[in-house]
């Protein structure tokens, strides 16, 4: 069978919790790297993180650690910390890499680790650039997004449930490690890479033009469920379903008009308002008038008829559905989509789970692997990486230094 491990041979040690760092490590694991997650004997800070099964097994932990190896150590003991540092700095051209979102001190201190291996690559995910604590739920208020979301009073705030900066930071962590590893291959030099969640958010809102708007005295207002800068809104069908319809590009706008037979109505509306609705900005200015026309057409028809017309004309649209509906009814979230595979997740049971979204033409997709049992690979990793004998492992285990 053709090798599907793009990162075959690359070894990374991960000491982490919650979203960003575990996601970065899992991304590399799903591309074939050997990712060794180190936790305390009872599990890390996120080992019981919600959502959980009725028996208390964390679906969160299982979802963010697929394909990794799990090593558990007594990190409160000098001997346990020594084992952890030895794993991080173990020899090998494709080893000597650490990903963490814990403060770089103690056994994670970069200078201490670099004294053992001077080409060490360490990437530390931080809350802010000073090393302070932060989460999406504290970063978003700082960058102003809760004041742009929703359509309430100017002083009302609307928090978002999606941890966007954690997700972006996790992917940037994977990219940063691969860039640092390439630099080491070319120059033989390791380094300490720092990545702040807050800086990721600041960069993103800058890239999207929000910072420039504010600097030019053009503060962004709230627009509810309208798509900013073009036309897009949600609508209810005659049978109670809800759909999102978008006319961002010229092609999407024409498809909307054709599907609903509203080309003449929109031309007349543009003339009445003195706007050119072929321009996305003018469509935004006319958003409420356009919404009224579209709402009348969609509201008079059941979902099946709306969907058929939209699909026939290539409209950019989507149906609102719950996560339960997504899992039960949507082909995209099923084994018909090669992103997914069926796994037997320890402590949880049989599930379909996503693998790597990237689809490489040179290699087939790798099978989806479950997250490990806590400490499952402790003996295997210590034996293979550090050459620990069975006798020595037994001594460490009996002493409570290692789990497994």
C-alpha positions as CSV (number, residue, x, y, z in Angstrom):
1,X,0.0,0.0,0.0
2,X,1.3,3.5,-0.8
3,X,2.6,5.4,2.2
4,X,0.2,7.9,3.5
5,X,2.4,9.5,6.1
6,X,3.5,12.9,4.7
7,X,5.4,13.6,7.9
8,X,6.8,10.1,8.4
9,X,9.6,10.1,11.0
10,X,8.9,13.5,12.4
11,X,8.6,13.3,16.2
12,X,6.9,16.0,18.4
13,X,6.3,16.1,22.1
14,X,3.2,17.9,23.2
15,X,2.4,19.3,26.7
16,X,-0.9,21.0,26.4
17,X,-4.5,21.5,27.3
18,X,-7.7,22.8,25.7
19,X,-7.9,23.8,22.0
20,X,-5.1,25.6,20.2
21,X,-2.0,23.5,21.1
22,X,-3.8,20.1,21.0
23,X,-5.3,21.0,17.6
24,X,-1.8,21.9,16.3
25,X,-0.4,18.6,17.5
26,X,-3.3,16.6,16.1
27,X,-3.0,18.3,12.7
28,X,0.6,17.1,12.5
29,X,-0.4,13.6,13.8
30,X,-3.0,13.4,11.1
31,X,-0.3,14.0,8.5
32,X,1.8,11.2,9.9
33,X,4.0,12.7,12.5
34,X,4.6,10.9,15.7
35,X,3.0,13.2,18.3
36,X,3.6,12.2,22.0
37,X,1.3,13.9,24.4
38,X,2.6,14.1,28.0
39,X,0.1,14.4,30.8
40,X,0.1,13.9,34.5
41,X,-0.9,10.5,35.9
42,X,-4.5,11.6,36.4
43,X,-4.8,13.4,33.1
44,X,-4.3,17.0,32.1
45,X,-6.5,20.1,32.7
46,X,-8.7,19.2,29.8
47,X,-9.1,15.4,30.4
48,X,-12.6,15.8,31.7
49,X,-13.6,18.9,29.6
50,X,-17.2,19.1,28.4
51,X,-18.9,17.8,26.4
52,X,-18.8,14.4,28.1
53,X,-20.7,11.2,27.8
54,X,-23.2,10.2,30.5
55,X,-20.3,8.2,32.1
56,X,-18.1,11.3,32.2
57,X,-15.7,10.5,29.3
58,X,-14.6,13.7,27.6
59,X,-15.7,14.0,23.9
60,X,-13.7,17.2,23.8
61,X,-10.4,15.4,24.8
62,X,-11.2,12.5,22.4
63,X,-11.9,14.9,19.5
64,X,-8.6,16.9,19.9
65,X,-6.1,14.0,20.5
66,X,-6.9,11.6,17.6
67,X,-3.8,9.8,16.3
68,X,-1.5,10.8,19.1
69,X,0.5,8.7,21.6
70,X,-0.3,9.2,25.3
71,X,2.4,9.2,28.0
72,X,1.6,9.8,31.6
73,X,4.2,10.8,34.2
74,X,4.3,12.1,37.8
75,X,5.2,15.6,36.7
76,X,5.3,16.7,40.4
77,X,8.4,14.5,41.0
78,X,12.0,15.2,39.9
79,X,12.2,11.8,38.3
80,X,9.0,12.3,36.3
81,X,10.1,15.7,35.1
82,X,13.5,14.2,34.2
83,X,11.8,11.6,32.0
84,X,9.7,14.3,30.3
85,X,12.8,16.5,29.5
86,X,14.6,13.4,28.2
87,X,11.7,12.7,25.8
88,X,11.7,16.3,24.6
89,X,15.4,16.4,23.9
90,X,15.9,12.8,22.7
91,X,18.3,12.6,19.8
92,X,17.3,12.3,16.1
93,X,17.3,14.6,13.1
94,X,13.5,14.5,13.1
95,X,13.0,14.9,16.8
96,X,13.7,17.6,19.4
97,X,10.4,19.4,18.9
98,X,8.1,20.6,21.6
99,X,4.6,22.2,21.4
100,X,3.1,23.6,24.6
101,X,0.7,26.2,25.8
102,X,1.9,26.0,29.4
103,X,4.3,28.7,30.8
104,X,7.9,27.9,29.6
105,X,9.3,27.4,33.1
106,X,10.4,24.4,35.2
107,X,10.7,21.3,33.0
108,X,9.4,23.4,30.0
109,X,12.0,26.1,30.4
110,X,13.5,26.6,26.9
111,X,17.0,27.4,28.2
112,X,17.1,24.3,30.3
113,X,15.9,22.2,27.5
114,X,18.3,23.9,25.0
115,X,21.2,23.1,27.3
116,X,20.4,19.4,26.6
117,X,19.8,19.9,22.9
118,X,20.9,23.1,21.3
119,X,18.9,22.7,18.1
120,X,15.6,22.3,20.1
121,X,12.5,23.7,18.4
122,X,9.9,24.8,21.0
123,X,6.6,26.5,20.1
124,X,4.8,28.1,23.0
125,X,1.2,29.2,22.6
126,X,0.5,32.2,24.9
127,X,-2.6,34.2,25.8
128,X,-1.0,37.5,25.0
129,X,2.5,38.5,23.9
130,X,3.6,39.1,27.5
131,X,2.8,35.5,28.4
132,X,-0.4,36.3,30.2
133,X,-3.5,34.2,30.2
134,X,-6.3,34.7,27.6
135,X,-9.1,32.8,25.9
136,X,-11.3,33.5,22.9
137,X,-13.9,34.7,25.4
138,X,-11.5,37.4,26.8
139,X,-9.8,38.2,23.5
140,X,-13.0,38.9,21.5
141,X,-14.1,41.7,23.9
142,X,-10.7,43.3,23.5
143,X,-10.8,43.3,19.7
144,X,-14.4,44.6,19.6
145,X,-16.3,41.8,18.0
146,X,-19.1,41.5,20.6
147,X,-20.1,45.1,19.7
148,X,-20.3,44.2,16.0
149,X,-22.3,41.0,16.4
150,X,-26.2,41.0,16.6
151,X,-28.5,43.9,16.1
152,X,-29.2,45.0,19.7
153,X,-28.6,48.3,21.5
154,X,-25.2,50.0,21.0
155,X,-24.0,49.0,24.5
156,X,-25.2,45.4,24.3
157,X,-22.6,42.6,23.8
158,X,-23.1,39.3,21.9
159,X,-20.5,36.6,22.6
160,X,-19.8,34.0,20.0
161,X,-19.8,30.3,20.8
162,X,-17.1,29.3,18.2
163,X,-13.5,29.6,19.6
164,X,-12.3,31.1,16.3
165,X,-8.9,32.3,17.6
166,X,-8.1,29.0,19.2
167,X,-8.8,27.2,15.9
168,X,-6.7,29.6,13.9
169,X,-3.9,29.5,16.5
170,X,-3.9,25.7,16.4
171,X,-3.3,25.7,12.6
172,X,-0.7,28.5,12.9
173,X,1.1,26.4,15.5
174,X,1.4,23.5,13.1
175,X,2.6,25.8,10.3
176,X,5.1,27.5,12.7
177,X,6.6,24.2,13.8
178,X,7.0,23.0,10.2
179,X,8.6,26.4,9.2
180,X,11.0,26.1,12.2
181,X,11.8,22.5,11.3
182,X,12.6,23.5,7.7
183,X,14.9,26.3,9.0
184,X,16.7,23.8,11.3
185,X,17.2,21.5,8.3
186,X,18.8,24.3,6.3
187,X,20.8,26.0,9.0
188,X,21.1,23.5,11.9
189,X,19.6,26.0,14.3
190,X,16.7,25.5,16.7
191,X,14.6,28.3,18.2
192,X,11.8,29.2,20.6
193,X,8.7,30.3,18.7
194,X,6.1,32.2,20.6
195,X,2.5,32.5,19.3
196,X,0.0,34.7,21.2
197,X,-3.7,34.0,20.9
198,X,-4.4,37.7,21.2
199,X,-2.0,38.5,18.4
200,X,-3.7,36.0,16.1
201,X,-7.0,37.8,16.7
202,X,-5.4,41.3,16.2
203,X,-3.8,40.2,13.0
204,X,-7.1,38.7,11.7
205,X,-9.2,41.8,12.4
206,X,-6.4,43.8,10.7
207,X,-6.3,41.6,7.6
208,X,-10.1,41.9,7.3
209,X,-10.0,45.7,7.3
210,X,-11.6,46.4,10.6
211,X,-8.6,48.2,12.1
212,X,-8.2,50.3,9.0
213,X,-11.9,51.3,9.1
214,X,-11.5,52.4,12.7
215,X,-8.4,54.4,11.9
216,X,-10.1,56.2,9.1
217,X,-13.0,57.2,11.3
218,X,-15.4,54.7,9.7
219,X,-16.5,52.5,12.7
220,X,-18.4,49.3,11.7
221,X,-22.0,49.3,12.7
222,X,-24.1,46.3,13.7
223,X,-26.1,44.8,10.9
224,X,-27.8,41.8,12.5
225,X,-28.0,38.8,10.1
226,X,-27.2,40.9,7.0
227,X,-24.0,40.0,5.2
228,X,-21.8,43.1,5.4
229,X,-20.9,44.8,2.2
230,X,-23.1,42.9,-0.2
231,X,-26.4,41.0,0.0
232,X,-27.1,38.0,2.3
233,X,-29.7,37.2,4.9
234,X,-31.7,34.4,6.4
235,X,-35.3,33.6,5.4
236,X,-38.2,31.4,6.5
237,X,-39.9,29.0,4.1
238,X,-43.6,28.3,4.0
239,X,-43.1,25.1,5.9
240,X,-41.1,26.6,8.7
241,X,-37.5,25.8,7.5
242,X,-34.9,28.6,7.4
243,X,-32.3,29.2,4.8
244,X,-29.4,31.6,4.2
245,X,-29.1,33.1,0.8
246,X,-26.1,35.1,-0.4
247,X,-25.4,37.3,-3.4
248,X,-21.9,38.4,-2.8
249,X,-20.4,38.1,-6.3
250,X,-22.0,39.1,-9.6
251,X,-22.6,35.5,-10.5
252,X,-24.2,34.7,-7.2
253,X,-26.5,37.8,-7.5
254,X,-27.6,36.8,-11.0
255,X,-28.3,33.3,-9.9
256,X,-30.5,34.6,-7.2
257,X,-32.5,36.8,-9.5
258,X,-32.9,34.0,-12.1
259,X,-34.0,31.4,-9.5
260,X,-36.7,33.6,-8.1
261,X,-37.6,35.4,-11.3
262,X,-36.9,38.7,-9.7
263,X,-34.6,40.3,-12.3
264,X,-37.2,42.9,-13.5
265,X,-38.2,43.7,-9.9
266,X,-34.5,44.2,-8.9
267,X,-33.9,46.4,-12.0
268,X,-36.9,48.6,-11.0
269,X,-35.8,48.7,-7.4
270,X,-32.3,49.9,-8.4
271,X,-33.8,52.6,-10.6
272,X,-36.1,53.8,-7.8
273,X,-33.3,53.9,-5.3
274,X,-30.7,55.4,-7.7
275,X,-28.5,52.4,-7.1
276,X,-26.7,49.9,-9.4
277,X,-27.5,46.5,-7.9
278,X,-24.9,44.8,-10.1
279,X,-22.4,46.4,-7.5
280,X,-22.1,44.5,-4.2
281,X,-21.8,47.7,-2.2
282,X,-25.1,49.1,-3.7
283,X,-26.8,45.8,-2.9
284,X,-25.7,46.3,0.7
285,X,-27.3,49.8,0.7
286,X,-30.5,48.3,-0.7
287,X,-30.4,45.3,1.7
288,X,-33.7,45.9,3.4
289,X,-35.6,46.5,0.2
290,X,-34.1,43.4,-1.4
291,X,-34.8,41.3,1.7
292,X,-38.5,42.2,1.5
293,X,-38.7,40.9,-2.1
294,X,-36.7,37.7,-1.4
295,X,-38.7,37.1,1.9
296,X,-42.0,37.2,-0.1
297,X,-40.8,34.7,-2.7
298,X,-39.2,32.2,-0.2
299,X,-42.0,32.6,2.4
300,X,-44.6,31.5,-0.1
301,X,-42.9,28.2,-0.9
302,X,-41.9,25.0,1.0
303,X,-38.3,24.2,1.5
304,X,-38.3,21.4,-1.2
305,X,-39.5,23.9,-3.9
306,X,-37.0,26.6,-2.8
307,X,-34.1,24.1,-2.7
308,X,-35.0,22.7,-6.2
309,X,-35.0,26.2,-7.7
310,X,-31.8,27.2,-6.0
311,X,-29.9,24.1,-7.0
312,X,-31.2,24.4,-10.6
313,X,-29.8,27.9,-10.9
314,X,-26.6,27.5,-8.8
315,X,-27.6,29.8,-6.0
316,X,-25.2,30.2,-3.1
317,X,-27.4,29.1,-0.2
318,X,-27.5,26.9,2.9
319,X,-30.2,25.4,5.1
320,X,-30.2,26.1,8.8
321,X,-30.1,22.9,10.8
322,X,-29.2,21.7,14.3
323,X,-26.1,19.6,14.9
324,X,-28.4,16.7,15.5
325,X,-29.9,17.2,12.0
326,X,-26.4,17.5,10.6
327,X,-25.4,14.1,12.0
328,X,-28.7,12.3,11.2
329,X,-29.5,13.7,7.8
330,X,-26.6,15.4,6.0
331,X,-24.6,13.4,3.6
332,X,-21.6,15.8,4.1
333,X,-21.4,14.5,7.7
334,X,-21.3,10.8,6.9
335,X,-19.0,8.1,5.6
336,X,-20.0,9.2,2.1
337,X,-17.6,12.1,2.7
338,X,-13.9,10.8,2.7
339,X,-13.1,13.2,5.5
340,X,-14.8,10.8,7.9
341,X,-14.0,7.4,9.1
342,X,-15.5,5.1,11.7
343,X,-13.5,4.6,14.9
344,X,-13.8,2.7,18.1
345,X,-13.1,5.5,20.6
346,X,-12.0,4.0,24.0
347,X,-14.4,5.0,26.7
348,X,-16.9,6.3,24.2
349,X,-17.8,3.6,21.6
350,X,-18.3,3.5,17.8
351,X,-18.3,6.9,16.2
352,X,-17.8,8.6,12.9
353,X,-15.0,11.1,13.2
354,X,-13.2,13.6,10.9
355,X,-9.7,13.1,9.8
356,X,-7.5,15.7,8.0
357,X,-9.4,18.2,5.8
358,X,-6.4,18.5,3.4
359,X,-6.8,16.2,0.4
360,X,-3.3,15.6,-1.1
361,X,-3.1,14.4,-4.7
362,X,0.2,12.5,-4.2
363,X,-1.0,10.3,-1.3
364,X,-4.4,8.8,-0.4
365,X,-6.1,9.9,2.8
366,X,-5.0,8.3,6.0
367,X,-7.5,6.3,8.0
368,X,-9.0,8.2,10.9
369,X,-7.4,7.1,14.2
370,X,-9.0,7.4,17.6
371,X,-7.6,9.3,20.5
372,X,-5.5,7.0,22.8
373,X,-6.4,5.8,26.3
374,X,-4.7,8.0,28.9
375,X,-1.2,6.7,29.3
376,X,-1.7,4.0,26.7
377,X,1.8,4.4,25.1
378,X,3.9,5.2,28.1
379,X,5.9,1.9,28.1
380,X,6.1,1.8,24.3
381,X,7.5,5.4,24.0
382,X,9.9,5.1,26.9
383,X,11.3,1.9,25.5
384,X,11.6,3.1,21.9
385,X,12.7,6.7,22.5
386,X,14.8,6.4,25.7
387,X,15.8,2.7,25.6
388,X,14.2,2.1,29.0
389,X,14.3,-1.7,29.8
390,X,11.3,-3.6,31.0
391,X,12.9,-3.9,34.4
392,X,13.5,-0.2,34.6
393,X,10.0,0.6,33.4
394,X,8.6,-1.7,36.1
395,X,10.6,0.1,38.7
396,X,9.4,3.5,37.6
397,X,5.8,2.2,37.4
398,X,5.9,0.7,40.9
399,X,7.4,3.9,42.2
400,X,4.5,5.9,40.7
401,X,6.8,7.9,38.3
402,X,5.1,6.6,35.1
403,X,1.6,5.5,34.3
404,X,0.4,3.1,31.6
